[in-house]
Amino acid sequence: MNLEIIKSIIIEGQELLEELNPVKRRFQFEEAARYVFVGVRQAGKSYLLYLRALQLIEQGHDLREMLFINFDDERLLGLKASELDYILQAYSSLYSYKPILFLDEIQNVEGWEHFARRLANQRYMVYITGSNAKMLSREIASTLGGRYVEQMVFPYTFKEFLNSKGIVVDSTSLYGHRKGEIDRELASYFQWGGFPELTLFVNKRHWLNELYEKIILADIIQRNGIRNESAMRLTLRRLAENIKTPISYNRLANIVKSAGYTITPSTVADYLRTCKESCLLFEIENYASKFAERATVKKHYFVDNGLLNIFLSDSETSLLENLCAITLYKASFSENGEKPYYYNKEWEIDFYMPEARKAVQASYSISDENTREREVKALKMFHQRYGLKEAEIVTYSEEGEIQSDGLIIKIVPLAKWLLSYE
C-alpha cells in the first residue's frame, strides 16, 4: 500500500470536516468510550463520526488530530489487516499529534478487529463504523475484549426526521397549528422511510433503488460469494410481498421454486442470514412456538420502510406493520428495551413484549366493523390467557379507546405512537 495515497486520504478527511455542517442526531457520546457503530448503509453512521469529530474540535482538539479513513474509498481496495498499520505510519509522517481515529466501513478489511484491539491497548481514541452485523458477533466481541461500546445505528426516527425538516415537536404539537405539517411529513416518512440523505432528494424511489443495489451487490452477493443472483433477488422480493406473514424457509423455498429456480430451504436460510448480516432485514420470533420452531418460522421485516416500499404496489397495511416492527425493534436496543415477539396460534397478535405484558396490533384502519372486531377479539383472548397490562391498536389516523372485559384497548394514531417511543 502506497503511504502517499493514505496521506492524501487523511488530508481529504480533514478538509471535509472543515466544510461539514451535519444534522445533529439524538446520541450522547461517553467521553472516555471507544465505539463500534453498526447498521445498514446510509443509516447515518458516518454522520455520527463527523459529529463526534466536530464535538472534539469544539472541546479544544486540533483538526489535525482527526484521522478519518473511509474504507469504501476505491484507493483502499484490497487493503489487508496486516497493512492497517500503514495508516498510523502515514499519519505520523504528517503530524506529531497522537491521532483520534475514525475508521468508516472497516468491515471491508478482513481481520480488522485485531488492529482495533491494538489501538485500544495503546490508548488511542477510536470510533469505528460498519455495515455488517457480524461485527457484533461473539467472536469479534471476544477479540475486542470489552474495549469498545457496540451501538446499532438506524435511519431517522420520526422525531429525528421532523427535526431534520426544522420541525421541533413537543407534547402539544399534534394538536396545535403544526399538526397539518406533521401529518404531511408523516406521509413521506411512512412511504419513503428515514434515511438521512434521502431527505435531500426529490426522486426518492431512484435513490432508494440505487441504495438497494449497493447493499445487494456489495454487502450481500459479492461479500458472500452468492452465485445465483436471480434466485437471491427473487427470495427477497417474495419475502417483501409476504411481510406480514410468518414464513418458514421451506415455504419460501417452494415459492421461489414455483418461478423455476432450483433452491433448497438451507439455501434460503443462507440468503436470509446474509441479508440480516447486511442489516437489511431483521426478524422476530413466535412467542407461542417451541424453541425449535422459533428458529425456522419467523416474521422478517425491512430495516426501513423505503426499502420495503420499492417492492410493493398496494402497500398501506404492509408499511404500517413494518414501521411498527422497526420502532419496537429499535426500542429493544435502548437501556430498558425489550425484544418484541409475535403470537400466532389460536389467534394472532402482531407484537408482544412479555416482560412489559404489552400487546400491539397494527391495522391501517379499523373503521370496518369486521376488522375492528377481529383486532379487539384477539387482544381480549390474549388478555384472558396472559393478563395484559397494556393493549394498543396502532392505526394510521384513528384514535380512541375500547373497554371490554376489564381490558382497556387504546387506539393510537401512528404519528402519536411513533413519537411516544422517542
C-alpha positions as a printed Julia matrix, in Angstrom:
422×3 Matrix{Float64}:
   0.0     0.0     0.0
   1.33    3.43   -1.02
   1.75    5.71    2.01
   1.27    8.77   -0.19
  -2.26    7.63   -1.04
  -3.08    7.25    2.65
  -1.66   10.7     3.36
  -3.93   12.15    0.7
  -6.96   10.4     2.22
  -6.1    11.73    5.7
  -5.81   15.32    4.43
  -9.04   14.99    2.42
 -10.84   13.78    5.54
  -9.71   16.83    7.5
 -10.75   19.15    4.68
 -14.19   17.52    4.63
 -14.62   18.14    8.37
 -13.93   21.86    7.81
 -16.78   22.05    5.3
 -19.43   19.95    7.05
 -22.46   21.11    8.98
 -24.16   17.76    9.71
 -27.69   17.44   11.1
 -27.43   16.56   14.77
 -28.8    13.21   15.9
 -30.04   12.08   19.28
 -26.95   10.33   20.6
 -24.87   11.09   23.67
 -21.22   10.07   23.43
 -19.47    8.92   26.59
 -16.26   10.89   26.8
 -13.92    8.01   27.61
 -15.56    5.37   25.4
 -14.47    3.91   22.08
 -17.33    2.94   19.77
 -18.24    0.42   17.11
 -21.31    1.65   15.21
 -23.11   -0.93   13.09
 -26.09   -0.5    10.78
 -27.37   -0.62    7.23
 -25.63    1.56    4.65
 -26.66    5.24    4.71
 -28.26    4.92    8.15
 -26.15    7.82    9.39
 -23.14    6.06   10.93
 -20.62    8.31    9.15
 -22.51   11.38   10.32
 -22.09   10.22   13.91
 -18.35   10.11   13.27
 -18.46   13.63   11.81
 -20.5    14.87   14.75
 -18.06   13.38   17.23
 -15.05   14.85   15.43
 -16.66   18.29   15.42
 -17.56   17.93   19.11
 -13.94   17.13   19.94
 -12.73   20.14   17.95
 -15.2    22.35   19.86
 -13.76   20.92   23.08
 -10.3    22.12   22.09
  -8.79   19.34   20.0
  -6.93   20.34   16.85
  -8.38   19.49   13.43
  -5.04   17.87   12.62
  -5.65   15.25   15.34
  -8.54   13.86   13.34
  -7.61   10.78   11.29
 -10.64    9.93    9.15
 -10.44    6.91    6.82
 -13.36    5.63    4.73
 -12.63    2.05    3.67
 -15.19    2.31    0.87
 -12.64    4.51   -0.9
 -11.6     2.64   -4.07
  -7.98    3.62   -3.42
  -8.04    1.28   -0.42
  -9.48   -1.74   -2.24
  -7.56   -4.88   -1.36
  -6.09   -3.44    1.83
  -5.2    -6.26    4.22
  -5.34   -6.28    8.0
  -1.55   -6.6     8.09
  -1.34   -3.27    6.23
  -3.61   -1.26    8.55
  -0.59   -0.04   10.5
   0.38    1.95    7.4
  -2.4     4.35    8.39
  -0.55    5.22   11.59
   2.74    5.42    9.74
   1.3     7.8     7.14
  -0.22    9.98    9.83
   2.99   10.14   11.9
   4.87   11.34    8.82
   2.45   14.29    8.62
   1.89   15.29   12.25
   3.37   14.89   15.71
  -0.03   14.5    17.42
  -1.43   11.26   18.73
  -4.36   10.85   16.31
  -8.02   10.31   17.09
  -9.09    7.61   14.64
 -12.38    7.48   12.75
 -12.49    4.26   10.73
 -15.54    4.16    8.45
 -16.86    0.9     6.89
 -13.89   -1.04    8.28
 -15.65   -4.37    7.7
 -14.14   -4.23    4.19
 -10.85   -5.33    5.77
 -10.96   -8.94    6.95
  -9.47   -9.24   10.43
  -9.85   -5.54   11.28
 -10.74   -6.36   14.88
  -7.15   -7.27   15.78
  -5.95   -3.82   14.69
  -8.82   -2.23   16.62
  -7.84   -4.11   19.77
  -4.23   -2.98   19.45
  -5.34    0.63   19.07
  -7.37    0.32   22.25
  -4.46   -1.29   24.09
  -2.29    1.65   23.03
  -4.87    4.1    24.44
  -5.95    5.63   21.15
  -9.38    7.24   20.92
 -11.15    5.22   18.23
 -14.56    5.36   16.52
 -15.47    2.61   14.06
 -18.42    2.0    11.73
 -19.5    -0.98    9.66
 -22.43   -2.28    7.64
 -22.28   -5.88    8.75
 -23.93   -7.24   11.88
 -21.18   -9.87   12.15
 -19.2    -7.02   13.69
 -21.38   -7.58   16.77
 -20.75  -11.33   16.85
 -19.43  -13.08   19.93
 -16.19  -13.92   18.15
 -15.38  -10.3    17.32
 -16.62   -9.07   20.7
 -14.25  -11.58   22.31
 -11.34  -10.25   20.24
 -12.17   -6.67   21.14
 -12.27   -7.76   24.77
 -14.75   -5.21   26.09
 -12.65   -2.28   24.91
 -15.42   -0.81   22.72
 -19.06    0.15   23.17
 -21.14   -1.53   20.47
 -24.04    0.52   19.13
 -26.66   -0.2    16.48
 -27.5     2.75   14.22
 -30.8     3.02   12.37
 -32.21    5.52    9.9
 -34.04    8.51   11.38
 -36.78    8.04   13.93
 -39.87   10.08   13.11
 -38.85   12.79   15.57
 -35.35   12.97   14.05
 -36.96   13.11   10.6
 -39.11   16.04   11.7
 -36.12   17.77   13.3
 -34.19   17.44   10.03
 -37.01   19.43    8.41
 -36.83   22.1    11.1
 -39.96   20.86   12.9
 -39.46   20.67   16.67
 -42.19   18.66   18.38
 -43.43   18.54   21.95
 -46.44   17.08   23.74
 -48.8    19.65   22.21
 -47.57   19.6    18.59
 -50.08   17.01   17.38
 -52.94   19.24   18.49
 -51.63   22.69   17.51
 -51.23   24.66   14.31
 -48.34   22.42   13.13
 -50.46   19.26   13.06
 -51.13   19.57    9.32
 -47.42   19.97    8.62
 -46.59   16.95   10.78
 -49.24   14.88    9.01
 -47.72   15.74    5.62
 -44.26   14.75    6.81
 -45.64   11.53    8.26
 -46.95   10.58    4.82
 -43.43   11.0     3.4
 -41.75    9.14    6.27
 -44.33    6.36    6.07
 -43.79    5.8     2.36
 -40.1     6.6     1.83
 -38.52    5.91    5.22
 -35.93    7.76    7.23
 -32.54    7.57    5.54
 -30.93   10.94    6.38
 -29.52   11.66    2.92
 -32.82   10.79    1.24
 -34.38   13.98    2.6
 -32.21   15.94    0.12
 -33.6    14.19   -2.98
 -36.8    14.71   -4.96
 -36.69   11.38   -6.83
 -36.75    9.23   -3.71
 -37.56    5.94   -5.43
 -34.49    6.27   -7.66
 -32.25    6.99   -4.65
 -33.67    4.01   -2.76
 -33.22    1.71   -5.75
 -29.58    2.8    -6.01
 -29.03    2.14   -2.3
 -30.72   -1.25   -2.53
 -28.47   -2.24   -5.44
 -25.4    -1.21   -3.45
 -26.5    -3.31   -0.48
 -27.4    -6.31   -2.62
 -24.27   -6.29   -4.75
 -21.57   -5.14   -2.33
 -22.81   -6.29    1.07
 -24.64   -9.49    0.17
 -23.77  -11.03   -3.22
 -20.08  -10.12   -3.55
 -19.2   -10.38    0.13
 -20.77  -13.83    0.45
 -19.91  -15.22   -2.98
 -23.55  -15.85   -3.89
 -23.69  -17.49   -7.32
 -27.39  -17.46   -8.14
 -28.1   -13.74   -8.02
 -31.54  -14.09   -9.63
 -32.73  -16.59   -7.02
 -31.38  -14.36   -4.26
 -33.24  -11.34   -5.59
 -36.48  -13.27   -6.05
 -36.26  -14.6    -2.49
 -36.13  -11.04   -1.15
 -38.99   -9.93   -3.4
 -41.24  -12.77   -2.27
 -40.32  -12.07    1.35
 -41.32   -8.41    0.9
 -44.64   -9.46   -0.6
 -45.3   -11.66    2.47
 -44.0    -9.17    5.04
 -46.94   -9.59    7.45
 -46.89  -13.38    7.34
 -44.79  -15.82    9.4
 -42.87  -17.83    6.85
 -40.63  -20.9     7.05
 -37.52  -21.48    4.98
 -39.25  -24.48    3.41
 -42.3   -22.46    2.33
 -40.19  -19.63    0.98
 -38.06  -22.11   -0.97
 -41.21  -23.58   -2.52
 -42.43  -20.11   -3.5
 -39.13  -19.4    -5.27
 -39.13  -22.88   -6.86
 -42.51  -22.12   -8.42
 -40.75  -19.47  -10.53
 -38.44  -22.14  -11.97
 -35.39  -21.9    -9.7
 -33.68  -24.87   -8.07
 -33.31  -23.88   -4.45
 -33.31  -25.64   -1.07
 -34.53  -24.43    2.34
 -30.93  -24.34    3.56
 -30.01  -22.01    0.68
 -32.94  -19.76    1.57
 -31.73  -19.74    5.17
 -28.26  -18.7     3.97
 -29.73  -15.94    1.81
 -31.7   -14.52    4.74
 -28.68  -14.81    7.03
 -26.64  -12.64    4.67
 -29.5   -10.12    4.46
 -29.61   -9.9     8.26
 -25.83   -9.57    8.43
 -26.01   -6.65    5.99
 -28.6    -5.08    8.36
 -31.16   -5.02    5.54
 -33.57   -7.31    7.41
 -34.35   -8.24   10.98
 -36.58  -10.96   12.35
 -38.91  -11.63   15.25
 -39.98  -14.98   16.65
 -43.32  -16.54   17.55
 -43.89  -16.4    21.31
 -46.22  -19.4    21.01
 -43.68  -21.64   19.26
 -41.44  -24.24   20.79
 -37.72  -23.47   20.7
 -37.02  -25.49   17.52
 -39.88  -23.84   15.62
 -38.73  -20.37   16.69
 -35.53  -20.9    14.74
 -37.25  -21.77   11.47
 -40.63  -19.95   11.31
 -40.29  -16.2    11.8
 -41.53  -12.86   10.62
 -38.99  -10.85    8.65
 -39.06   -7.08    8.32
 -37.06   -4.49    6.38
 -34.96   -2.07    8.42
 -36.55    0.93    6.66
 -39.94    1.48    5.07
 -38.4     3.0     1.95
 -36.51   -0.21    1.15
 -39.67   -2.26    1.59
 -41.76    0.15   -0.47
 -39.7    -0.3    -3.65
 -41.14   -3.85   -3.83
 -44.79   -3.02   -3.17
 -47.76   -1.66   -5.08
 -50.64   -1.96   -2.59
 -48.56   -1.09    0.43
 -50.51    0.6     3.22
 -51.05   -2.33    5.6
 -47.57   -3.78    5.0
 -45.84   -0.44    5.53
 -47.75    0.22    8.75
 -46.83   -3.13   10.27
 -43.23   -2.83    9.06
 -42.88    0.63   10.63
 -44.32   -0.63   13.93
 -41.84   -3.53   13.83
 -38.93   -1.15   13.16
 -39.93    1.06   16.08
 -40.24   -1.81   18.55
 -37.01   -3.42   17.3
 -35.12   -0.13   17.75
 -36.58    0.26   21.21
 -35.21   -3.17   22.17
 -31.68   -1.71   21.93
 -32.39    1.01   24.49
 -31.31    0.68   28.1
 -34.64   -0.7    29.29
 -35.73   -2.11   25.94
 -37.32   -5.48   25.39
 -37.21   -7.88   22.46
 -40.57   -8.0    20.63
 -42.27  -11.25   19.62
 -45.37  -12.01   17.59
 -48.01  -14.54   18.63
 -49.56  -16.95   16.17
 -51.52  -19.9    17.49
 -55.23  -19.8    18.33
 -55.27  -16.12   17.37
 -52.82  -13.56   16.01
 -51.06  -10.77   17.87
 -48.71   -8.66   15.79
 -46.29   -7.74   18.59
 -45.91   -8.82   22.2
 -43.4    -7.74   24.85
 -43.72  -10.37   27.61
 -41.87   -8.52   30.39
 -43.98   -5.39   29.93
 -47.04   -7.6    29.22
 -47.86   -5.32   26.33
 -49.54   -6.3    23.07
 -49.69   -4.18   19.91
 -51.85   -4.71   16.85
 -51.01   -2.86   13.62
 -54.08   -2.09   11.5
 -54.12    0.72    8.94
 -57.79    1.36    9.71
 -60.39   -0.23   11.97
 -63.32    1.72   10.55
 -64.56   -1.55    9.04
 -66.57   -3.35   11.71
 -65.19   -6.81   10.85
 -61.6    -5.56   11.1
 -62.31   -3.81   14.39
 -63.96   -6.9    15.84
 -61.07   -9.17   14.74
 -58.38   -6.99   16.28
 -60.27   -6.44   19.54
 -61.19  -10.11   19.92
 -57.58  -11.22   19.52
 -56.45   -8.79   22.24
 -59.26   -9.86   24.59
 -58.5   -13.56   24.15
 -54.8   -12.9    24.61
 -55.51  -10.91   27.76
 -57.51  -13.77   29.22
 -54.51  -16.06   28.9
 -51.58  -13.76   29.64
 -53.02  -10.88   31.65
 -52.03   -7.8    29.66
 -51.04   -4.54   31.3
 -51.21   -2.62   28.03
 -53.05   -3.21   24.77
 -52.82   -0.99   21.71
 -54.14   -0.91   18.17
 -51.94    1.34   16.03
 -53.81    2.85   13.08
 -52.72    5.44   10.57
 -55.02    8.21   11.8
 -57.79    6.88   14.06
 -57.84    7.44   17.82
 -59.98    6.26   20.68
 -60.36    3.72   23.46
 -62.26    0.48   23.89
 -63.03   -1.05   27.28
 -64.08   -4.68   27.33
 -63.86   -7.47   29.9
 -61.58   -5.44   32.14
 -59.15   -4.61   29.32
 -58.56   -1.06   28.13
 -57.52   -1.06   24.47
 -56.02    2.2    23.24
 -56.45    3.07   19.58
 -53.43    5.21   18.76
 -52.73    7.17   15.55
 -49.37    6.4    14.03
 -47.75    9.82   14.5
 -48.54    9.89   18.22
 -47.42    6.28   18.64
 -44.08    6.86   16.89
 -43.34    9.95   18.94
 -44.14    8.09   22.17
 -41.03    5.95   21.56
 -38.67    8.94   21.43
